[in-house]
């Protein structure tokens, strides 16, 4: 296999990966209420953009607005969640109509009300995101949360192995090479990705949402 042919294969593979990634973004954008998530590790930083190695293998550039919201992500546990806590949880439906959490993140009091509601989410096939206030918390009965939001309520089972994290105030100083992030973006007609918010792991934490 000569060098030119090998380069052609590498270029074709790269184009295919990027095409698959952007196709996934387009499908997510078509779903009502869906937010488009880019998840991965920062590989480059400058004043107006990030380079991110995405968990699915692609390398993308995400533009940053001057007023971008950055939050830190730290480890938490079920004991950090109390009745009245404001949380978000990506989850998938169970046969009985309840939800099984894929992750849970706890908002600080000043961010209570953020994204209130229940909507489609892109963490896994068929997943949803529920943001709301915890009503009941039954740790002794399978770790079940009752989450209340304007116009509805969901019961969410939190398995023992599901990651639980705190969202904490942050700024651009958290955006460094090697940091794991989740950023929700908009995609323009030319494919440009622009971050709307960023959750950045602190002390090696990988944001699970």
GIZI-V204649 format. One record per pair of residues at least 6 apart in sequence whose C-alpha atoms are under 7 Angstrom apart, sorted by sequence separation. I is the first residue (numbers start at 1). J is the second residue. D is the distance in whole Angstrom. If there is no record, write none. Layout:
I_J_D ; I_J_D
This chain:
28_34_6 ; 29_35_7 ; 44_50_6 ; 45_51_6 ; 53_59_4 ; 93_99_4 ; 94_100_7 ; 121_127_5 ; 137_143_7 ; 138_144_5 ; 147_153_6 ; 148_154_7 ; 187_193_5 ; 201_207_6 ; 29_36_7 ; 44_51_5 ; 52_59_6 ; 53_60_7 ; 92_99_5 ; 93_100_6 ; 120_127_6 ; 121_128_4 ; 137_144_6 ; 138_145_7 ; 147_154_5 ; 186_193_6 ; 187_194_7 ; 200_207_7 ; 28_36_6 ; 42_50_7 ; 43_51_5 ; 52_60_5 ; 91_99_6 ; 92_100_5 ; 120_128_4 ; 121_129_5 ; 137_145_5 ; 146_154_6 ; 147_155_6 ; 185_193_6 ; 186_194_5 ; 199_207_7 ; 42_51_6 ; 43_52_5 ; 51_60_6 ; 52_61_6 ; 91_100_5 ; 92_101_7 ; 119_128_6 ; 120_129_6 ; 136_145_6 ; 137_146_7 ; 146_155_5 ; 185_194_5 ; 186_195_7 ; 42_52_5 ; 43_53_6 ; 51_61_5 ; 91_101_4 ; 118_128_7 ; 119_129_5 ; 136_146_5 ; 145_155_6 ; 146_156_6 ; 185_195_4 ; 25_36_6 ; 41_52_5 ; 42_53_6 ; 50_61_6 ; 51_62_6 ; 90_101_6 ; 91_102_5 ; 118_129_6 ; 119_130_7 ; 134_145_7 ; 135_146_5 ; 144_155_7 ; 145_156_5 ; 184_195_6 ; 185_196_5 ; 40_52_6 ; 41_53_5 ; 49_61_7 ; 50_62_5 ; 89_101_6 ; 90_102_5 ; 118_130_4 ; 134_146_6 ; 135_147_6 ; 144_156_6 ; 145_157_6 ; 183_195_6 ; 184_196_6 ; 40_53_5 ; 41_54_7 ; 49_62_5 ; 50_63_6 ; 90_103_6 ; 117_130_6 ; 118_131_7 ; 134_147_5 ; 135_148_7 ; 144_157_4 ; 184_197_6 ; 40_54_4 ; 49_63_4 ; 89_103_6 ; 90_104_7 ; 117_131_5 ; 133_147_5 ; 134_148_6 ; 143_157_6 ; 144_158_6 ; 183_197_6 ; 184_198_7 ; 39_54_6 ; 40_55_5 ; 48_63_6 ; 49_64_5 ; 89_104_4 ; 116_131_5 ; 117_132_6 ; 132_147_6 ; 133_148_5 ; 142_157_7 ; 143_158_5 ; 183_198_4 ; 38_54_7 ; 39_55_6 ; 48_64_5 ; 88_104_6 ; 89_105_6 ; 115_131_6 ; 116_132_5 ; 132_148_5 ; 133_149_7 ; 143_159_7 ; 182_198_6 ; 183_199_6 ; 48_65_7 ; 87_104_7 ; 88_105_5 ; 132_149_5 ; 181_198_7 ; 182_199_5 ; 87_105_6 ; 88_106_7 ; 131_149_7 ; 181_199_6 ; 182_200_7 ; 87_106_4 ; 113_132_7 ; 181_200_4 ; 86_106_6 ; 87_107_6 ; 180_200_6 ; 181_201_6 ; 86_107_6 ; 179_200_7 ; 180_201_6 ; 179_201_6 ; 175_200_7 ; 179_204_7 ; 181_206_7 ; 182_207_6 ; 86_112_6 ; 174_200_6 ; 180_206_5 ; 181_207_6 ; 180_207_7 ; 117_149_5 ; 116_149_6 ; 117_150_6 ; 92_126_6 ; 116_150_7 ; 92_127_5 ; 91_127_5 ; 92_128_6 ; 90_127_7 ; 91_128_5 ; 90_128_6 ; 91_129_6 ; 90_129_4 ; 18_58_6 ; 89_129_6 ; 90_130_7 ; 17_58_6 ; 88_129_7 ; 89_130_5 ; 88_130_5 ; 89_131_7 ; 88_131_4 ; 87_131_6 ; 88_132_7 ; 87_132_6 ; 163_208_7 ; 86_132_6 ; 87_133_6 ; 86_133_4 ; 85_133_6 ; 86_134_6 ; 84_133_5 ; 85_134_5 ; 84_134_5 ; 83_134_5 ; 84_135_6 ; 83_135_5 ; 83_136_6 ; 83_137_7 ; 101_156_6 ; 98_154_7 ; 99_155_6 ; 100_156_6 ; 101_157_6 ; 98_155_5 ; 99_156_5 ; 100_157_5 ; 101_158_5 ; 98_156_6 ; 99_157_6 ; 100_158_6 ; 103_162_6 ; 104_163_7 ; 105_164_6 ; 106_165_6 ; 107_166_6 ; 108_167_7 ; 102_162_6 ; 103_163_5 ; 104_164_5 ; 105_165_5 ; 106_166_5 ; 107_167_5 ; 108_168_6 ; 103_164_6 ; 104_165_6 ; 105_166_6 ; 106_167_6 ; 105_167_7 ; 37_122_7 ; 33_119_6 ; 34_120_5 ; 35_121_7 ; 36_122_7 ; 123_209_7 ; 33_120_6 ; 34_121_6 ; 77_164_6 ; 76_164_5 ; 75_164_7 ; 76_165_5 ; 75_165_5 ; 76_166_6 ; 74_165_6 ; 75_166_6 ; 73_165_6 ; 74_166_5 ; 73_166_6 ; 74_167_7 ; 28_122_7 ; 73_167_5 ; 72_167_6 ; 73_168_6 ; 71_167_6 ; 72_168_5 ; 71_168_6 ; 72_169_6 ; 71_169_5 ; 72_170_5 ; 71_170_4 ; 70_170_5 ; 71_171_7 ; 70_171_5 ; 70_172_6 ; 103_208_6 ; 103_209_6 ; 90_209_7 ; 73_199_6 ; 70_197_6 ; 71_198_6 ; 72_199_6 ; 73_200_6 ; 74_201_7 ; 68_196_6 ; 69_197_5 ; 70_198_5 ; 71_199_5 ; 72_200_5 ; 73_201_5 ; 74_202_6 ; 68_197_6 ; 69_198_6 ; 70_199_6 ; 71_200_6 ; 72_201_6 ; 73_202_6 ; 63_193_6 ; 64_194_6 ; 72_202_6 ; 45_176_7 ; 62_193_5 ; 63_194_5 ; 64_195_6 ; 74_205_6 ; 45_177_7 ; 62_194_5 ; 63_195_6 ; 73_205_7 ; 44_177_6 ; 62_195_6 ; 42_176_7 ; 43_177_5 ; 73_207_6 ; 42_177_5 ; 43_178_6 ; 42_178_5 ; 41_178_6 ; 42_179_6 ; 41_179_6 ; 42_180_6 ; 41_180_4 ; 40_180_6 ; 41_181_6 ; 40_181_6 ; 39_181_6 ; 40_182_7 ; 39_182_5 ; 38_182_6 ; 39_183_7 ; 37_182_7 ; 38_183_5 ; 37_183_6 ; 38_184_6 ; 37_184_5 ; 36_184_5 ; 37_185_6 ; 35_184_6 ; 36_185_6 ; 36_186_7
